[in-house]
Amino acid sequence: MHQANETYSIPGRYSRQVLFSGIGNEGQGRIIASRVAVVGCGALGSVQASLLVRAGVGTLRIIDRDFVEESNLQRQILFDEEDVRSVQPKAIAAEKKLQPVNSLVKVEGVVEDVNAATVERLLGGFDLIVDASDNFDVRFLINDYAIKNGIPWIYGACVGSYGMTFPILPGESACLRCVFESLPSAGPAPSCDTAGVIGPIVSVIAAMQVAEALKILSGRRDDVNRRMTMIDLWENSHEEVNLPSRHPDCPCCGHRKFPYLEGILGADATTLCGRSSVQIRRREGGKIDLEGLARRLGPLGRLERNRFLLRAVIDGYQLTIFADGRAIINGTYDMSIAKSLYARYIGN
């Protein structure tokens, strides 16, 4: 963590935050000196970024590979109809919206895919990583990077009216692979693009992530919630459960093996010459429940299916999904678009 200058005069715009005893003058100075990366700027990321800029982090990097679409506006609070009309990249739209909110913060919008080849460059030199990604490939990659480099990060996810979050403090708490030993099975698991999501759960989970971020950034690590929080706003449930202890045989934080960071595990994408298509395969393999996936994708587009594969036409793209987890995305040469479609509609 970058150290605050003890003689630094705290700007009056942070007066209400400084009055809060949990932060105070010293804590605010630490926040001002901090560098935070938000990975993803969809629903969670747009709320996180807004709160962090207003809280006064010194540098905020917003990383996202996608562009603004009309269906985003219901929950992604930074964007508007003009962003849709001009096909603005989310990271750039976020930077343009947030820089005028607080000129004391350096806001960097970066339009890139976070993968094994880019993660060191994109996340190097930051004090904290806040998860707003849409798939477990990226989360396991973040986990590898954070554990290897001793950087705290905060997991968050939501779908429908349900959300979950917990912080990961390298060397102190369980890492993501202690909690989830392997990737969730692809196929029938719900996502925002198949099961929907309501705005209030997004705001709740993002706000909880930023609250934990402020504890860490202000030097109040003892106050960090070491439990997993799960909330369903429609079912009126709120549960906290203890995270597992750090597992000595965890491949990541126990044995310090980083296969996602090294590109050994995760999704692999290849353009198919002359076909306007990208093939995506999982290096670690894994079967897909085509029947369950067909039920999930049925309301979204036209489907064809046999015992070997499922073909779906959604939003002008043709997705051909094989039982071994491989997919061909027809209608684009752009690997980032293909990977985004895979994450949205097929899973991790």
Secondary structure in CASP SS format (residue, H / E / C, confidence):
PFRMAT SS
TARGET T0000
AUTHOR 0000-0000-0000
METHOD secondary structure of the structure
MODEL  1
M C 1.00
H C 1.00
Q C 1.00
A C 1.00
N C 1.00
E C 1.00
T C 1.00
Y C 1.00
S C 1.00
I C 1.00
P C 1.00
G H 1.00
R H 1.00
Y H 1.00
S H 1.00
R H 1.00
Q H 1.00
V H 1.00
L H 1.00
F C 1.00
S C 1.00
G C 1.00
I C 1.00
G H 1.00
N H 1.00
E H 1.00
G H 1.00
Q H 1.00
G H 1.00
R H 1.00
I H 1.00
I H 1.00
A C 1.00
S C 1.00
R E 1.00
V E 1.00
A E 1.00
V E 1.00
V E 1.00
G C 1.00
C C 1.00
G C 1.00
A H 1.00
L H 1.00
G H 1.00
S H 1.00
V H 1.00
Q H 1.00
A H 1.00
S H 1.00
L H 1.00
L H 1.00
V H 1.00
R H 1.00
A H 1.00
G C 1.00
V C 1.00
G C 1.00
T E 1.00
L E 1.00
R E 1.00
I E 1.00
I E 1.00
D E 1.00
R C 1.00
D C 1.00
F E 1.00
V C 1.00
E C 1.00
E H 1.00
S H 1.00
N H 1.00
L C 1.00
Q C 1.00
R C 1.00
Q C 1.00
I C 1.00
L C 1.00
F C 1.00
D C 1.00
E H 1.00
E H 1.00
D H 1.00
V H 1.00
R H 1.00
S C 1.00
V C 1.00
Q C 1.00
P E 1.00
K H 1.00
A H 1.00
I H 1.00
A H 1.00
A H 1.00
E H 1.00
K H 1.00
K H 1.00
L H 1.00
Q C 1.00
P C 1.00
V C 1.00
N C 1.00
S C 1.00
L C 1.00
V C 1.00
K E 1.00
V E 1.00
E E 1.00
G E 1.00
V E 1.00
V E 1.00
E C 1.00
D C 1.00
V C 1.00
N C 1.00
A C 1.00
A C 1.00
T C 1.00
V H 1.00
E H 1.00
R H 1.00
L H 1.00
L H 1.00
G C 1.00
G C 1.00
F C 1.00
D C 1.00
L E 1.00
I E 1.00
V E 1.00
D E 1.00
A C 1.00
S C 1.00
D C 1.00
N C 1.00
F H 1.00
D H 1.00
V H 1.00
R H 1.00
F H 1.00
L H 1.00
I H 1.00
N H 1.00
D H 1.00
Y H 1.00
A H 1.00
I H 1.00
K H 1.00
N H 1.00
G C 1.00
I C 1.00
P C 1.00
W E 1.00
I E 1.00
Y E 1.00
G E 1.00
A E 1.00
C E 1.00
V E 1.00
G E 1.00
S C 1.00
Y E 1.00
G E 1.00
M E 1.00
T E 1.00
F E 1.00
P E 1.00
I E 1.00
L C 1.00
P C 1.00
G C 1.00
E C 1.00
S C 1.00
A C 1.00
C C 1.00
L H 1.00
R H 1.00
C H 1.00
V H 1.00
F C 1.00
E C 1.00
S C 1.00
L C 1.00
P C 1.00
S C 1.00
A C 1.00
G C 1.00
P C 1.00
A C 1.00
P C 1.00
S C 1.00
C H 1.00
D H 1.00
T H 1.00
A H 1.00
G C 1.00
V E 1.00
I C 1.00
G H 1.00
P H 1.00
I H 1.00
V H 1.00
S H 1.00
V H 1.00
I H 1.00
A H 1.00
A H 1.00
M H 1.00
Q H 1.00
V H 1.00
A H 1.00
E H 1.00
A H 1.00
L H 1.00
K H 1.00
I H 1.00
L H 1.00
S C 1.00
G C 1.00
R C 1.00
R H 1.00
D H 1.00
D H 1.00
V C 1.00
N C 1.00
R C 1.00
R E 1.00
M E 1.00
T E 1.00
M E 1.00
I E 1.00
D E 1.00
L C 1.00
W C 1.00
E C 1.00
N C 1.00
S E 1.00
H E 1.00
E E 1.00
E E 1.00
V E 1.00
N E 1.00
L C 1.00
P C 1.00
S C 1.00
R C 1.00
H C 1.00
P C 1.00
D C 1.00
C C 1.00
P C 1.00
C C 1.00
C C 1.00
G C 1.00
H C 1.00
R C 1.00
K C 1.00
F C 1.00
P C 1.00
Y C 1.00
L C 1.00
E C 1.00
G C 1.00
I C 1.00
L C 1.00
G C 1.00
A E 1.00
D E 1.00
A E 1.00
T E 1.00
T E 1.00
L E 1.00
C C 1.00
G C 1.00
R C 1.00
S C 1.00
S E 1.00
V E 1.00
Q E 1.00
I E 1.00
R E 1.00
R E 1.00
R C 1.00
E C 1.00
G C 1.00
G C 1.00
K C 1.00
I C 1.00
D C 1.00
L H 1.00
E H 1.00
G H 1.00
L H 1.00
A H 1.00
R H 1.00
R H 1.00
L H 1.00
G H 1.00
P H 1.00
L H 1.00
G C 1.00
R E 1.00
L E 1.00
E E 1.00
R E 1.00
N C 1.00
R C 1.00
F C 1.00
L E 1.00
L E 1.00
R E 1.00
A E 1.00
V E 1.00
I E 1.00
D C 1.00
G C 1.00
Y E 1.00
Q E 1.00
L E 1.00
T E 1.00
I E 1.00
F E 1.00
A C 1.00
D C 1.00
G C 1.00
R C 1.00
A E 1.00
I E 1.00
I E 1.00
N E 1.00
G C 1.00
T C 1.00
Y C 1.00
D C 1.00
M H 1.00
S H 1.00
I H 1.00
A H 1.00
K H 1.00
S H 1.00
L H 1.00
Y H 1.00
A H 1.00
R H 1.00
Y H 1.00
I C 1.00
G C 1.00
N C 1.00
END
